[in-house]
Amino acid sequence: MTGGEREARRTAYILAASQAIIGSAAPISFAIGGLAGYYLLDADKSLATLPITGFSLGLAIGALPAAAIIRRIGQRSGFMFGTAVTAIGGAVATLALFRAEFWLFVFGLVLLGAGGAFVQQFRFAAADNAPPQFKANAISFVLAGGIITAIIGPQIVIFTRELFAPVMFAGSFASIIGLAAVGAIILSFLRVKEPVHDHQPASEAGARPLKEIVTEPRFAAALTCAVGSYTLMSFVMTGAPLAMVGCGFSPDEATLGISWHVMAMFGPSFFTGRVIQRFGAERVVAFGLLLLIACAIVALSGIALWQFWTALILLGLGWNFGFIGATAIVSTAYRPSEKSKVQGFHDFVLFGAVAFASLMSGAVYNAYGWDTLNWIVFPVCAICLAALATLSLAQRRQPS
């Protein structure tokens, strides 16, 4: 192992640990954001899931500012700033629950989403600080921290939701402040290159216009596949518990299915990077898309419990290979002087689409049912596969 790989591995481990701790704000928000919204509303409960949508919107809205702040003050300082935003979001959400103010609670989750936008930059930071042959491994290491997040978040909810009873759920959101503090301590050990400011900022030296970058086949195909993989995961996962309960299964059985899904999302991350190195990112993305298609086929084959659970596991695996592979392609589609604006644009589009998908999932399920929700997987995957085929043709036409 070279010195560069050793330092890149250390950076990835620190970012993975930070994601595991600070990133727990997301499962906490998704697990009880809707229930807390229901608790805060009076007679009309139709807006109960709005706080969850607010978190997703915070991710999308915060993507570009997060990238700009990190570019301006450096990765470690920028991540510390994002951690502070997460802590403030937890404090605002807790205050809203004590004061029983619904819209203040929504604002608190928007702030938590904005803090999460900085966490989403961890995977890019790991790639930026790694040698070319180690970029895919660095990205997968960081996302592997999601396994711990999947355990920590639900357990915190179980042990803290009644901490300040009779004010339900306040303890869970207050715990996010403590998680942010622990995450800040871990981030303090991060060693990355800080920006050098001179008369010609690095962000302008040799940087191409954003329009030129995003219209290149490599970036366009990677963004299409990242958006397709992530939105389909969110779209089907959000509707699955509703479908399971609607088919007569218990909430505990639905929750267990989601747990298997989350483990499938992050479990392969320990070796996805090596798979990408061996077979290439494009092939791994294509394999992920085929797994998403397999998920839809299993879901459409019947409504037994094993079919729901198998579909959710395939959904998680498809997201892992599709999204990590697409992120690896994105990390090679820009120059160092272009990284902040490209990464910010990428996550703005990505999480804007994810917010829309989570909002539409319940609407599609209620209006057309579980089958229709899964039929949508096929045309989206077809578009992504077509984008990969277009990229392959473009690369073959390039001179050696």
Sequence and secondary structure as in RCSB ss.txt:
>XXXX:A:sequence
MTGGEREARRTAYILAASQAIIGSAAPISFAIGGLAGYYLLDADKSLATLPITGFSLGLAIGALPAAAIIRRIGQ
RSGFMFGTAVTAIGGAVATLALFRAEFWLFVFGLVLLGAGGAFVQQFRFAAADNAPPQFKANAISFVLAGGIITA
IIGPQIVIFTRELFAPVMFAGSFASIIGLAAVGAIILSFLRVKEPVHDHQPASEAGARPLKEIVTEPRFAAALTC
AVGSYTLMSFVMTGAPLAMVGCGFSPDEATLGISWHVMAMFGPSFFTGRVIQRFGAERVVAFGLLLLIACAIVAL
SGIALWQFWTALILLGLGWNFGFIGATAIVSTAYRPSEKSKVQGFHDFVLFGAVAFASLMSGAVYNAYGWDTLNW
IVFPVCAICLAALATLSLAQRRQPS
>XXXX:A:secstr
  HHHHHHHHHHHHHHHHHHHHTTHHHHHHHHHHHHHHHH  S  TTTTHHHHHHHHHHHHHHHHHHHHHHHH H
HHHHHHHHHHHHHHHHHHHHHHHHT HHHHHHHHHHHHHHHHHHHTHHHHHHHTS GGGHHHHHHHHHHHHHHHH
HHHHHHHHHHTTTTTTSTTHHHHHHHHHHHHHHHHHHTT         SS TTTTT   HHHHHTSHHHHHHHHH
HHHHHHHHHHHHHHHHHHHHHTT  HHHHHHHHHHHHHHHHTTHHHHHHHHHHH HHHHHHHHHHHHHHHHHHHH
T  SHHHHHHHHHHHHHHHHHHHHHHHHHHTTSS GGGHHHHHHHHHHHHHHHHHHHHHHHHHHHHHH HHHHHH
THHHHHHHHHHHHHHHHHHHHHS  
